[in-house]
């Protein structure tokens, strides 16, 4: 009779973090909401997609092809990394394609209003007299360094439909704050 050897699952199972079909993490669009985007934001999505399809993916495919020609693929770091990177690129291409297809382009400059709507650049003043400027953009255009906030964010939701001189209440983790609308502009978002 042969002895039974028990092997740890660690030697036989692939790591769980290799889920190729995981949804894109940047998908912050609430269910049932339209994917509003500015013309500049849509152009950035098109540019990124074009770069991935025409430059990044072909370069990575060439690397994987070269690495595969080197023989044993089980311990070939270039091949393993290249295949993983290729899956990431393909996932991003699928995500961008879906976002572009669902995009509803709104040009804020074409129809300026005196109220806060999508595309507005809003200057607000808090109770301490501190002024801040925010631009309300689509979920794919968020850039906190440039004070671009999503139209579905809590702050943008509170600001929507307000006018210059209005005071709105905004709930923060530190309590409720009053914000006064100082200026509403509709500028081209680059």
N, C-alpha and C positions, 0 to 999 in steps of 0.2 A: 504494500500500500504506500502510495506517495504522500509525503507530508503536504498539508494545506498551508500555503503562504498567503497571508493577507497583506494587500498593498494599500497604502494610504490613497485616498481619493485625490490628494494633492498631485500625485504623479500621473493620474489618468484623466483629469478634468481640465478643460480650458478655463482660463479666468473669466469671471462673469462680466468684466468691464468691456467686452468686445462686441456689444450689441450693435450690429450694423444698421438695424432698422429703427434705432432710437429717434424720436422726433427732434427737430431742431430746437435748441434751448431758447433761442431768441423769439419764439412764437408767443408774443405777449398780447395778441389780439383776442379779446373776449369773444366767446361763441356768439354767433348771431350778429356781430357788429361788422360794418363795412371796413374795408382796408383803405381808409383815406390816406392820401400821400400828396406831397407837393410835386410840381414838375421836376424840381431839382433833386428831390429824393428818389423819384422814379428813375431819373437819369443815372444816379449813383448805383442803383440796383442793376440797371442794364449794363453799366460799365463793369461792375464786379463780375456779372455773369459772363460777359464777353471775354474778360481777362481769364477767368477760370477755364472756359471752353477752348479758347484759341492759344493760350500760352501755358498756364499752370498744369492743366491736365495732360496735354501732350508731352511736356517735359517730364512729368512724373511717370507717364507710361513708358517713355524711353528708358528711364532709370530702372524701372521694374523689369523691362525686357532684358536689359543688360545684366541685371542681377540674376535673373532666371537662367541666363546662358552660362553662368558661372558654376553650375552643377547643383550640389545638394542644397535644397531650399529650406530644409528644416533648421539649419543653423546659419542661414544667410541673413544677416542683419539688414543689409540694403534691401533685400527682397521683402522681408517681413515688414519693415518700416514702410517701404514703398507701397505695398498692398494696403496697409492700414491708412496711409495718407491718401491713396487713391479712393478708398471708401469714403473718407471724410470729404474729399473734393466732390465726389458724386452726390453725397448727401446734401452738401451746400448748393450744388447746381439744382437739384430737385426742389429744395426749399425756395431758392430765388425764383425759379420758374413759376412755382405756385403763387408766390407773393406778387409777382408781376402780373400774372393772369387775373388775380383777384383785386388788383389795385384800382381805386377810384380816384382819379387825379382831380385835385381841387387847386386852382390857381388863385391864391389869396389876393394877388395884385390886380387881377382882372375885375374883381367886384368888391372894392373896399367898403367897409361898413363902419358905423360909429359904435358898434357893439362887438363884444369878444366872441369870435367864432373860430373855426379851424383856420390856421395860418396867421392868426393875429400875433403881433408882438406887443406884449402888455407890460407896462410899467406899473408896479404896485408899490405901496408904501405901508409898512407895518406900524404898529402903535409906538415903536421906538423912533420912528422917523427914518428908518432905513429903507432906501429904495432899491428894488431889484427889477430886472427886466427879463421876461421869459417869452419865448416864441413857442406857440402851440403847433406841433407837427404830428405826423403819422408815427405809428409804433416802430417802423423801420428806420426812422430818422432821429431817434432820441440821441442827444449828445449833451450830457450834463456839463461838460467843459464850456460849451457855447450856450448854456441855459436853454436848450431845446427840450421841451417836455412833451410827452405823448398826450394826445387829445383825450385819452381815456384815463389819465392819471388823476389822482384825487384833487390836486391843485387846479388842473385845467378844468375839471368837471365843476368845481366851485366858481371858477372865473367865467365860464361860458354864459353868454347872453347878458353879461353885465356891461355897464357903460361908464364913461369917465365920471368920476365923482361918487359912484356907488361904493358902498362898504359891504364886503362879504365876510362871512365867518368861515374860517378854515380850521378844522380839527387836526391837531398835531399830537405826537406822543406826550408833549409837555403841556397839553391843554389847548383850549380853543383860542384862536388869534383872530383879530380883526385886520383885514387888509383893504386898503382904499385903492381904487383904480385911478391912477394918475394920468395915463395916456394909453391910447389904443391906436396902433399903426398896422398897416399891411404892407410889408416889405418883401422883396424877392428873397426866398430862402435858397441859398447856394449849397 
